[in-house]
Amino acid sequence: MLNILLLDSCYFHNKLLREDTQNYFIKYGYDYNYFEADNLDDAYEIFLKNKIDIAYIDISCKTFNGLEFIKDIKSQDIFQPKIVAITTLFDKIYRFEALKLNVYRYIYKPFDYKEIEASLEKFFSENEYRNTEEKPDLTEEIVEDQFDDFDSFDEFDSFDEEESIEHNKELMDIYNQSHKKVSALEFLKDYENTFTKEELEDLEDDLDNIVANLLFEDAIEQEIDEIVYILQKYSRFLFPFSEFEELSNVLQSLYQLLEDTDFSKVSRKNMASKFIVAILQDLVEWKEHLFVLKDAVDVYYINASILNSYIQLKDLLK
């Protein structure tokens, strides 16, 4: 039985998460059990009394400190769940701090089912659970004692549906504003003399050489120093561009991770090489479309890809 905790101060967000994750479990026939909390005291009590497998925790909530709560849970002598951090796209501070806490994955508000599905696909690819012989009937209430149907939940009798819809509209407006796509041509207007063609070609050659060596030589231990050097070089190249602070921070965390890892003791070197190659190829492609071809329709598209690749690599190496 898979136990899931949903921790968000907003009832509506917990409801959306429950519906989306439930669709996935029913589709693949997994046994599941929900726990819900809108405050830290209740969530802490749930953790102490139950073996939670996956916890979806809002880390940018204004009514409680999700980051401190994650730190506290990780310090407890209890079964450690896989924590999926929930935040807003441009919440750089919270996301980077959560990165240091080894969160499992990120999903962003407003929720995208593909992100939720990706977090569950990753979980089930690494953990084995027995499928149910029969899929649950959608018409039945699920885990009635632990997670009552929202329509009959006494605590939410005063819930204002119009207010919730308006709140979600505000959230979507914020999301759309922060997701405003900036094309390469528009972005580069302010940076005409910031970099040279030689710098771009130098980066491309270095990255391409490393990718080729990892793909064809499978010599990750011999290439680590060079990989770290290239990532440091790439991070320095990004330094003048304040818009890419988050990407630069993730690259710094990445090369620090590689420096601190003893690859002679890593059992899944081949898989680690594939993650590193994917990261480097993403960087090569992004640089090409932004700075050379100048045809990128959104200069920020790289951020989520690199961040999630880093998290998965860190999880693999720890």
N, C-alpha and C positions, 0 to 999 in steps of 0.2 A: 504494500500500500504506500503510495507516494503522498507525503504530507507537504502542503504548500502554505506558506504564510504570506499574506498580503498586508503590507503596512503603509498606509497613506492616510493623512488626516481627512481627506476628501472621500466621502462615501461613494460618489459617482466614479472616481478613478478606480477604487477597489472593485466596483461592479464591472467596469469595463475589462479590467484585468482578469477577473474571474470568468467572464464570458469567453474571452479569447483563449485563455489557457484551457478552459473546459472543452472548447471545440476541438483543440488539439488532442486532448486525452481521449475523448470519445472517438475521434477519427481513427486513432491507432489502438484503441482498446486497452488503455491503462487504468488500473485502479487508482483512485485519487481521493484526497481528503483535504478540505480547505479550512484554514484558520484565518480570521481577519482581525485586525486591530487598527484603531485610529489614534493610538497614543502609545508611548514607550512602556508604561507600566504593564498594560495588558499584553503587549508584545513580549516583554521580558518573561512574564508568567507563562506564556505559551511555549517559549523556548525551553524553560526549565522543566516543564511537564511533558513535553512531546519531542519526538525525534523529527525535526523539520529538515526536509531534503532540499527544498528550494525556497528562498525568501526573497520576495520582491519588496525592496525598501526604498522609499522616497528619501533622497539625500539632500534635496533642496527645499524641504518643507519649512515653512515659517513658524510652525507651532511646536516643532521639536527638532533636535539635532540628530539627524540620521547618521552622520559620520561618527559622532561620539558613541552612538548606539552600536554601530558596527564594531568599533574598537572594543567596546565592553563585551559584546558577544564573543568576539575572537579571543578574548582573555579568559573566558570561562571554560571550565573543564566539562564541556558538554559536547554532544555530537555537533560537528561544525557543518552548517548547511552551505550550499552554493548560494552566494548572494548576488542577485541581479540588482544593480543600482538604477534607480529611476531619477531622471533629472531633465532639465530643459536643455535644448541644444547648445545654447551659448553660455551655459553656466560653467565657465572654464575652471573657476576655483574649486567648486565642489567635485567636479569630475576628476581633476588632477589629484586632489587629496584622496579621493576614493581609489584612484589608481594605485596609490601607495599602500592601500589596505588590501590589495589582492582581491578586489571584487571580481566576480566570475564573468559577468557581461554588463553592458549598459543597454537600457532602452530609454527612449525619449518621449516626452509629452508634446503633443497628443500622441497616443499610442498608435504604432503601426504594427499590424498583425505580423508582417514579415519579420520584424525585429523580435517579437515575442516568440514566433515559431523558430527563429534561428537560435535563441537562447535555449529552447527546449530540445532542438535537434542536437546541439552540442552536449547537453546534459545526457541524453539517452545514448549518444554515441560513446560515452565514457562510463556509463553506469547501466547495469543490467537490472531490469524489473520484469516480473512475470506479467504477461498480458492477462486480462480477464477472459474467461471462457465466453462470456456474453457481454456485449457492450451495454453500458447503463441506458436505461430508458429515459429519454430527455423529458418525458412528462412527469417523472417522479422528482420529489425534492431530494437534493443531494446532501448527505451528511447533515441531517436536520438538526441534530444537537449542537453541532459546532458552527454551522454557517446557515442560519435560517434564510428562507426565501426573502429577498429584499422587499417584496410587496407586503409582507406581514411582519417585518422587523419593527418591534415596538419603539426602539430607540429612534427610528427614523419616521415616526408617524407625522412629525411636523416638517418633514422634508419638502421643500418647495421645488417642484419640478421645473417651473419657469426660471427660478433663480439658478438652478443647476445648468440648464441649457444656456443661460446668459453667461454663466461662469465659463462654461466650455467654449463658448464663442469668443470670449476674451482671450482664453488660452490659445485658441486657434489663430486669433489675430496676432498675438505675440509671436507665435510660431512662424506665421507667414512673414512677419516683418523681419525676424531674425534669419529666416531662410531665404530672404531676398537674394536671388542669384546675381552674382557679379561676374560679368564676362571677363575673359582675359584682356581684351582690348580696353575695356573700361577700367580695369584694375591697373594696367600698366601705364596709363596716362600720367600717374603720379610718380612713376619710377623709371623714367626714360634713361637716366644716367646712373642708375644704381648698380648695375652689373654690366659685365662685358661679354662679348661672344666667346672669348677665350675661356672665361670662367664656366660658362655653360658646357662647352665642348669638353673641358677638363673633367667636370663632374660626370658627364655622360660616359666618357671613356672609362673612368674609374669604376663606375657602377656596373657597366656592361662586362668588364673584365671579371669582376667578383662573381657576378651571376653566372657567367660561363664556367668559371672554375668550380663553383658549387654544383652546378648541374652535371658537368661532365667528369669532374675529378672526384666529387663527393669527399672533399678534403676539408671539412668544416674546422677541425682543430688547427690546421695549418693556416687557414684563412682568417681566423678570428681577429688577429691584430690588424689586418688590413681592413676588415669589415668595420671595426671600431673606428679606425682612422678615417674611412670614407664617411661614416655617419657623423663623426665630429666635423668633418669638412662641410658636409651638407648642412648641418645645423648652423655653422658659422655663416654659410651662404644665406641662410634664411634670416639671420639676425637683423638686417636693416628693415625687414618687412614686419612691422608690428602686428599686422593682421594674422601672421602665422606663428604667433607666440605659442599657442597650444601645440601645434605640430612640432615646433622646435623642442618644447618640453618633453614630448613623448619620445622624440629621437634621442634626447639626452638620457632619458630613463632606459631606453633600449640599449644604447651602447654601454651604459653602466651595468645593466643586467648581463650583457655578454662578457664584459670584463670580469665580473664577479663569478662567472660560472666556470667550473672545472669540467670541460667537455670530455675529458678522459673517463669521467664517471657518469656521463649521460648515456642512458641505455637506448634512447630513441633518437640517435644522431640524424638519421635519415629524415625523420619527421621534422626535427628542428631545422635542418637545412632547407626543407621545403617552405617552412614559415619565413625564414630569412630571405630566401629567393623571392617569395611573394611580396614581401615588404619592399625589397630593393627594386623589383620590377614595377611596383606601384609608384615608387618615387621617380624612377626613370620616365615612366609614361606621363605622370603628372607634370614633371618639369618640361617635358617635350611639348605637351599641349598648352601649358600656360606661357612659358617663356620663349619657345622657339616657333611653334606653329601658330600660337596665339589664338587657338580656336576653342579653348575651354569655355563652356557656357556657364560654369560655376567654379570659381577658383578654390572654393572650400570643399569640394567633393572628396578630397583625399583624407580629410581629418578622421572621419568615422572608420574608414577602412584601416588606416595605420593603427589607430587606437585599439580596435578589436583584434587585429593581428598581434599586436604587442601583448595584449592580455592573454591570448591563447598561448603564445610562445612562453610567457612567464609561467603560466599554469603547467605547461609541458616540462619546463626545466626545473621547477622547484622540487 
